[in-house]
Amino acid sequence: MGRGRAKAKQTKVARDLKYQTHETDFGALARELHGGESDDPDKREDQDDWSDRPDARRD
């Protein structure tokens, strides 16, 4: 019992995914997969920042 509504929703989502056209930024996908630099400087991780912290010292 109660399966009909869930199945109807799954069918609707599957149909939407099948027939809608999605704009894919293949350049951004390639940069992400190949580890390219981010366009947003706030999202970049700079490893030199860790050496300035006192708890990063190795004795």
C-alpha atoms as one frame of an Amber mdcrd trajectory, in Angstrom:
protein
   0.000   0.000   0.000   1.148   3.518  -0.719   3.440   2.434  -3.531   1.409
   4.088  -6.282   2.235   7.679  -5.349   5.985   6.966  -4.959   6.085   5.079
  -8.261   4.251   7.901 -10.020   6.761  10.407  -8.707   9.712   8.240  -9.804
   8.159   7.880 -13.245   7.680  11.651 -13.494  11.297  12.362 -12.466  12.641
   9.740 -14.880  10.555  11.184 -17.718  11.750  14.720 -16.935  15.378  13.596
 -16.955  14.929  11.707 -20.206  13.235  14.426 -22.213  14.677  17.680 -20.854
  17.729  19.175 -22.457  20.435  20.061 -19.983  23.156  22.576 -20.682  26.418
  20.932 -19.646  29.614  22.940 -19.225  32.083  20.370 -20.489  35.022  22.741
 -19.973  34.255  23.066 -16.255  33.778  19.303 -16.007  37.155  18.659 -17.651
  38.885  21.141 -15.313  37.321  19.467 -12.298  38.271  15.968 -13.432  41.818
  16.920 -14.376  42.435  18.947 -11.223  42.641  22.288 -12.980  42.684  25.526
 -11.069  39.393  26.980  -9.929  38.184  30.293 -11.351  37.182  31.420  -7.851
  40.252  32.430  -5.820  38.378  31.855  -2.540  37.890  28.181  -3.369  41.562
  27.543  -4.126  43.515  25.751  -1.463  46.990  27.105  -0.923  49.234  24.663
   0.918  51.614  27.427   2.023  48.942  28.668   4.442  49.391  25.572   6.603
  53.097  26.186   7.191  52.317  29.511   8.923  50.267  27.879  11.660  51.960
  26.951  14.948  50.307  23.527  15.145  51.762  22.599  11.729  55.322  22.467
  13.048  56.984  19.090  13.150  59.566  18.641  15.874
